[in-house]
């Protein structure tokens, strides 16, 4: 199902303006770019990586290397190629309201060599933004715009990772309502850093925050990394589950962090 366009132009600042024209233009652009290649795409997957000012250079390196390692892990590779229908993938880094940068443009993962190349590119991709706040709502809006520019697939998922709560701009729930993400699954990967958890003592926990305010959809879930050193394992687990949900076409079984 094709969702309404989430343009980052004027409609991003005043969402009520020109929705019909934007939807039509976005759909036409998506068809022109992808043509027939996307007809059998089972999932359009957007990975959004937190590079806000709470993520230092060493932690960011663990994220990038961790994502690359997760994409190369055999269970993830098996999940990507368990179906004849490929997955379309794009990756971006995010921090403040207007600070999103592509790490990987849309690519159809139609062969092991393509997945190898994506992992290799991400492993060496330099960080672009530093010292900006955490704008989760804007990150989701940007992810929605990317979905409009990508292929038409059977399902759409946004996978947003982070180590803190929103502190810049509107909340995730507002982005879902305004930018037409109601039919998009939003999953979360929470990075629990012990020092940050101490600072948040007495306030809502990060897993609870993501569960209540970020994830969206009947099969949505939160995966938890025990610090950035655990990012690769958590990303691998999450990707296997996300790809598996699409393959079986049902809500995943078993407990989740969101169930706790």
Secondary structure as UniProt FT lines:
FT   HELIX           10..13
FT   TURN            15..16
FT   HELIX           19..34
FT   HELIX           35..38
FT   TURN            39..40
FT   STRAND          43..50
FT   TURN            53..54
FT   HELIX           57..72
FT   HELIX           74..80
FT   STRAND          87..94
FT   TURN            97..98
FT   STRAND          100..109
FT   HELIX           112..124
FT   HELIX           136..149
FT   STRAND          156..162
FT   HELIX           172..178
FT   TURN            179..180
FT   TURN            182..183
FT   STRAND          185..191
FT   HELIX           194..199
FT   TURN            200..202
FT   HELIX           206..213
FT   TURN            218..219
FT   STRAND          222..225
FT   HELIX           228..230
FT   HELIX           231..248
FT   HELIX           257..259
//
